[in-house]
Amino acid sequence: MDFVLSGVAACGACLFTNPLEVVKTRMQLQGEMKTPGSYKIHYRNVFHAFYTIGKVDGLGGLQKGLVPALNYQFVMNGVRLGSYAILESGSYIHSEGRVSPVKSVAAGAVAGVLGAVIGSPMYLVKTHLQSQSTASIAVGHQYQHQVSRRRQPVHIMYGC
C-alpha cells in the first residue's frame, strides 16, 4: 500500500510543479554548448519564460512531458518509499529493539538508489518532451518524440 500511496502523492505534486520543470529545462538548454553571446536569448528570466512558452506553445506547452513525469514520480517515489517501508516492517533497521541509525541510513540509501535506477529512463523521456518547442523558441537539440494515441509501443531512437 505504501507503494501506491506515495506514488499518488508524488503525482499530485507533479501536476503543479511540471510547468516549473518545463521552464527550468528550457532555460538550462538555452545556449547549450555555445559560447556566450553567440546564441539568441529566448528566455530572459523565469517570468519571461512562462510568458513566452504560454504565448508561443500555448498553455498546454507548460505541461509538456506531463505523462512521463507522472509515470516517473509514481514509479520512483513508489519504489523508494515502498521499499523502505518493507525494510522497516521487516525489522531490518532495528538492532536490539531500537532503530539503528546506520541501518536506517543504509536502508534509505538502498531504497533511494533503487527508485532512481528504475525511474531514470522515464526521466530522460520527460526531459526530452519538456524541451520540445516550436522552431521560433527552440533551444538545444529537438528530439521530436511522437506520442502515440493508440495502444501500440512507442519506439524512441536516440542518436549521438
Solvent accessible surface area in square Angstrom, and as a share of the most:
residue,aa,sasa,rsa
1,M,163,0.73
2,D,71,0.37
3,F,79,0.33
4,V,74,0.43
5,L,105,0.52
6,S,15,0.10
7,G,0,0.00
8,V,86,0.50
9,A,71,0.55
10,A,15,0.12
11,C,25,0.15
12,G,33,0.31
13,A,56,0.44
14,C,9,0.05
15,L,81,0.40
16,F,165,0.69
17,T,62,0.36
18,N,1,0.00
19,P,24,0.15
20,L,100,0.50
21,E,53,0.24
22,V,0,0.00
23,V,4,0.02
24,K,80,0.34
25,T,7,0.04
26,R,0,0.00
27,M,57,0.25
28,Q,124,0.55
29,L,39,0.19
30,Q,32,0.14
31,G,18,0.17
32,E,73,0.33
33,M,184,0.82
34,K,123,0.52
35,T,95,0.55
36,P,127,0.80
37,G,81,0.78
38,S,71,0.46
39,Y,70,0.27
40,K,146,0.62
41,I,104,0.53
42,H,29,0.13
43,Y,2,0.01
44,R,175,0.64
45,N,74,0.38
46,V,67,0.39
47,F,167,0.69
48,H,37,0.17
49,A,0,0.00
50,F,55,0.23
51,Y,138,0.53
52,T,14,0.08
53,I,0,0.00
54,G,17,0.17
55,K,143,0.61
56,V,55,0.32
57,D,31,0.16
58,G,28,0.27
59,L,143,0.71
60,G,58,0.56
61,G,2,0.02
62,L,22,0.11
63,Q,59,0.26
64,K,57,0.24
65,G,10,0.10
66,L,40,0.20
67,V,104,0.60
68,P,12,0.08
69,A,2,0.02
70,L,44,0.22
71,N,67,0.35
72,Y,31,0.12
73,Q,45,0.20
74,F,78,0.33
75,V,57,0.33
76,M,28,0.12
77,N,12,0.06
78,G,3,0.03
79,V,25,0.14
80,R,83,0.30
81,L,84,0.42
82,G,1,0.01
83,S,16,0.11
84,Y,58,0.22
85,A,23,0.18
86,I,98,0.50
87,L,45,0.22
88,E,79,0.36
89,S,96,0.62
90,G,39,0.38
91,S,68,0.44
92,Y,139,0.53
93,I,4,0.02
94,H,65,0.29
95,S,44,0.28
96,E,181,0.81
97,G,73,0.70
98,R,191,0.70
99,V,85,0.49
100,S,18,0.12
101,P,101,0.63
102,V,118,0.68
103,K,91,0.39
104,S,26,0.17
105,V,110,0.63
106,A,53,0.41
107,A,9,0.07
108,G,33,0.31
109,A,58,0.45
110,V,93,0.53
111,A,2,0.02
112,G,22,0.21
113,V,95,0.54
114,L,79,0.40
115,G,0,0.00
116,A,52,0.40
117,V,99,0.57
118,I,83,0.42
119,G,1,0.01
120,S,60,0.39
121,P,86,0.54
122,M,68,0.30
123,Y,85,0.32
124,L,83,0.41
125,V,27,0.15
126,K,7,0.03
127,T,40,0.23
128,H,18,0.08
129,L,19,0.09
130,Q,0,0.00
131,S,4,0.02
132,Q,22,0.10
133,S,15,0.10
134,T,64,0.37
135,A,100,0.77
136,S,75,0.48
137,I,10,0.05
138,A,30,0.24
139,V,8,0.05
140,G,38,0.36
141,H,119,0.53
142,Q,37,0.17
143,Y,75,0.29
144,Q,106,0.47
145,H,22,0.10
146,Q,134,0.60
147,V,107,0.61
148,S,45,0.29
149,R,232,0.85
150,R,167,0.61
151,R,241,0.88
152,Q,102,0.45
153,P,105,0.66
154,V,70,0.40
155,H,152,0.68
156,I,53,0.27
157,M,168,0.75
158,Y,97,0.37
159,G,63,0.60
160,C,193,1.16
